[in-house]
Amino acid sequence: MNVQSRKLLLFLTVFCIVCSSMTNAFDYDTSSLREEITEISIHMFLKEGYYHLVIDNTGYVSGEYDREDSLVEIEIFAIDGEPEYVSDSRNLGAFVYWDIPISTEVFLFFTIHFIFNITATNPVTVFLTDEDGFMDFEEEIENFDFRKPSKTLLIIGIVIGIVFFAGITVGFIEKIRKKHGYVKLEKVVEVKEIEEETAKPGKAKTIFYFCEQCNEDYINKVKICPNCGNKVKKVKRVLEEVL
C-alpha cells in the first residue's frame, strides 16, 4: 500500500470514529441497550443510586431517523426492592423519548434485580443510563438535526469510500505497471546485449556459378556461361564479412 492509500485509510478511520462519537457520545449501560425493538424483557442488577430508563423514539442511538408514532407499554418488577411492581403506558410521537427515573436504596442486598418488560406498536430503542449520561443525552438530542444526518453521513461515507477504493486501485495498478515495466526493460537490454555480442566480424558462405573455360564466377543463377557457352558449376565460396 502506497503513502496515498495509507493517508486515505487513516482519514476514513478517523471519520468513522468521529461519526461514531457524534451519535454515541453520552455514557450508558451497553448491556441494557436494545435497538429498534417492539417487544423485550430486560433483566438488570442495579446498585444503589439514581438511574434513567430511556425509551427512545428519536432514532438518535440506532441511526434510524424515519420514525412513526409508537404506543409503548412497560412493566417494572423490582425483586427485593421498592416498589415491587409498577406499570405504565405512553404514546411516543416521532422524535420523542420517554424518561423513566429509577431510584434504588440497598439495605440487605448489594444489588436489586430489576425486570423491564416493554412492548411497542412500532420499533423503539431502550437503554439505561445514570444522571450524567442522561443529561448528556438530553443535550445531544437538543443540538441534533434529525432531518439531515442520515442522508448527509451516507453521502459523505459513500464519497470517502469511493475515494478510498480509487486510491487503493490506482496504487495497485501503479505497482503492477512498475513491476512489469522493469522486467520488460531488463529483457530488452538483455536481448540488445546478446545482439551486440553476436554481431562480430566473421566469415560467410556465398553460392556462385563458375565457368572453368572463362574462369569467371556468376552470382545470378545460370546453367550456361554467357561468354563461351560452356556448362557452369555451382560452387560455394567463403567470403570475409566487411562491417
TORTORDO-560996 format. One line per 3 residues: number of its first residue (from 0); their letters; for each residue x, y, z of C-alpha. Coordinates in steps of 0.2 Angstrom, whole numbers, padded with zeros to 4 digits. Example, Ala and Ser with C-alpha at 12.3 -4.5 7.8 and 13.67 -1.06 7.14 Angstrom:
% residues 2
0 = AS = 0062,-0022,0039; 0068,-0005,0036;
This chain:
% residues 243
0 = MNV = 0000,0000,0000; 0007,0017,-0005; 0008,0033,0005;
3 = QSR = -0008,0040,-0003; -0018,0024,0001; -0012,0024,0019;
6 = KLL = -0017,0043,0021; -0035,0039,0014; -0036,0024,0026;
9 = LFL = -0031,0034,0041; -0044,0048,0036; -0058,0035,0034;
12 = TVF = -0054,0028,0051; -0054,0045,0059; -0070,0049,0050;
15 = CIV = -0079,0033,0057; -0073,0037,0074; -0079,0055,0073;
18 = CSS = -0096,0049,0067; -0097,0036,0080; -0093,0048,0094;
21 = MTN = -0106,0060,0087; -0120,0048,0089; -0115,0039,0105;
24 = AFD = -0105,0052,0115; -0115,0050,0131; -0112,0036,0143;
27 = YDT = -0125,0022,0145; -0125,0004,0151; -0121,-0006,0135;
30 = SSL = -0129,-0022,0142; -0145,-0013,0143; -0146,-0007,0125;
33 = REE = -0159,-0014,0114; -0161,-0006,0097; -0177,-0005,0086;
36 = ITE = -0187,-0017,0096; -0206,-0020,0098; -0205,-0032,0112;
39 = ISI = -0192,-0036,0125; -0188,-0042,0143; -0173,-0034,0151;
42 = HMF = -0165,-0041,0167; -0153,-0029,0176; -0145,-0030,0193;
45 = LKE = -0143,-0012,0199; -0133,-0005,0214; -0139,0009,0225;
48 = GYY = -0141,0025,0215; -0151,0035,0203; -0154,0029,0185;
51 = HLV = -0164,0033,0170; -0173,0020,0159; -0175,0029,0142;
54 = IDN = -0187,0023,0129; -0181,0032,0113; -0192,0035,0098;
57 = TGY = -0180,0048,0090; -0168,0036,0082; -0153,0045,0089;
60 = VSG = -0144,0030,0096; -0149,0017,0082; -0147,0029,0067;
63 = EYD = -0164,0025,0060; -0172,0043,0058; -0188,0038,0049;
66 = RED = -0199,0037,0064; -0218,0033,0067; -0229,0036,0082;
69 = SLV = -0227,0021,0094; -0239,0016,0109; -0227,0009,0122;
72 = EIE = -0232,-0001,0137; -0220,-0005,0151; -0220,-0016,0167;
75 = IFA = -0206,-0015,0180; -0203,-0028,0193; -0191,-0024,0207;
78 = IDG = -0187,-0041,0216; -0182,-0037,0234; -0185,-0018,0231;
81 = EPE = -0197,-0005,0232; -0209,-0003,0224; -0211,-0021,0219;
84 = YVS = -0221,-0018,0203; -0226,-0003,0193; -0234,-0002,0175;
87 = DSR = -0237,0012,0163; -0240,0016,0145; -0237,0031,0134;
90 = NLG = -0239,0036,0116; -0222,0041,0109; -0223,0053,0094;
93 = AFV = -0210,0053,0081; -0193,0060,0088; -0199,0059,0106;
96 = YWD = -0191,0049,0120; -0198,0043,0137; -0188,0045,0153;
99 = IPI = -0192,0034,0167; -0182,0039,0183; -0177,0024,0194;
102 = STE = -0170,0027,0212; -0163,0012,0222; -0159,0010,0240;
105 = VFL = -0150,-0006,0245; -0152,-0012,0263; -0149,-0031,0265;
108 = FFT = -0143,-0034,0247; -0129,-0027,0237; -0140,-0025,0221;
111 = IHF = -0158,-0026,0216; -0164,-0037,0202; -0175,-0027,0190;
114 = IFN = -0185,-0034,0176; -0191,-0022,0162; -0205,-0029,0151;
117 = ITA = -0208,-0017,0136; -0220,-0019,0121; -0222,-0006,0107;
120 = TNP = -0233,-0004,0092; -0218,0002,0082; -0199,0000,0084;
123 = VTV = -0191,0010,0098; -0174,0009,0107; -0171,0006,0125;
126 = FLT = -0156,0009,0136; -0151,0013,0154; -0140,0027,0160;
129 = DED = -0136,0037,0175; -0139,0055,0179; -0123,0062,0170;
132 = GFM = -0127,0051,0155; -0145,0056,0154; -0140,0075,0155;
135 = DFE = -0128,0072,0141; -0141,0063,0131; -0153,0077,0133;
138 = EEI = -0141,0090,0127; -0136,0080,0112; -0154,0077,0107;
141 = ENF = -0157,0096,0108; -0142,0100,0097; -0145,0086,0084;
144 = DFR = -0154,0089,0067; -0163,0073,0064; -0169,0079,0046;
147 = KPS = -0151,0078,0039; -0139,0066,0047; -0145,0050,0038;
150 = KTL = -0143,0057,0020; -0128,0068,0024; -0117,0055,0033;
153 = LII = -0122,0042,0020; -0117,0053,0006; -0100,0058,0014;
156 = GIV = -0097,0039,0018; -0100,0034,0000; -0089,0048,-0007;
159 = IGI = -0075,0043,0005; -0077,0025,0001; -0076,0029,-0017;
162 = VFF = -0060,0039,-0015; -0053,0026,-0003; -0056,0012,-0016;
165 = AGI = -0050,0023,-0030; -0034,0026,-0021; -0031,0008,-0017;
168 = TVG = -0035,0003,-0036; -0023,0017,-0043; -0009,0011,-0031;
171 = FIE = -0011,-0007,-0036; -0011,-0003,-0054; 0004,0008,-0052;
174 = KIR = 0013,-0006,-0043; 0009,-0019,-0057; 0014,-0006,-0070;
177 = KKH = 0031,-0003,-0062; 0034,-0021,-0059; 0031,-0027,-0077;
180 = GYV = 0039,-0011,-0084; 0055,-0016,-0075; 0055,-0034,-0081;
183 = KLE = 0052,-0028,-0099; 0066,-0016,-0098; 0078,-0030,-0092;
186 = KVV = 0073,-0041,-0106; 0076,-0028,-0119; 0093,-0024,-0113;
189 = EVK = 0097,-0042,-0112; 0092,-0045,-0130; 0101,-0030,-0136;
192 = EIE = 0117,-0036,-0127; 0116,-0053,-0135; 0114,-0045,-0152;
195 = EET = 0129,-0034,-0149; 0139,-0049,-0144; 0134,-0060,-0159;
198 = AKP = 0136,-0045,-0171; 0155,-0048,-0173; 0166,-0049,-0189;
201 = GKA = 0166,-0067,-0196; 0165,-0077,-0212; 0150,-0081,-0223;
204 = KTI = 0147,-0093,-0237; 0140,-0087,-0254; 0134,-0098,-0269;
207 = FYF = 0142,-0094,-0286; 0141,-0101,-0303; 0159,-0105,-0310;
210 = CEQ = 0164,-0106,-0328; 0180,-0116,-0330; 0183,-0110,-0348;
213 = CNE = 0182,-0092,-0344; 0187,-0093,-0325; 0173,-0082,-0321;
216 = DYI = 0160,-0083,-0306; 0142,-0078,-0309; 0131,-0073,-0294;
219 = NKV = 0115,-0075,-0305; 0109,-0092,-0307; 0114,-0098,-0324;
222 = KIC = 0117,-0115,-0332; 0127,-0109,-0347; 0141,-0097,-0347;
225 = PNC = 0135,-0082,-0356; 0153,-0079,-0364; 0158,-0096,-0370;
228 = GNK = 0143,-0106,-0369; 0150,-0120,-0358; 0141,-0128,-0344;
231 = VKK = 0144,-0119,-0327; 0147,-0127,-0310; 0138,-0122,-0294;
234 = VKR = 0151,-0119,-0280; 0151,-0111,-0263; 0165,-0099,-0259;
237 = VLE = 0169,-0092,-0241; 0170,-0073,-0241; 0176,-0062,-0227;
240 = EVL = 0162,-0050,-0220; 0166,-0032,-0221; 0157,-0021,-0207;
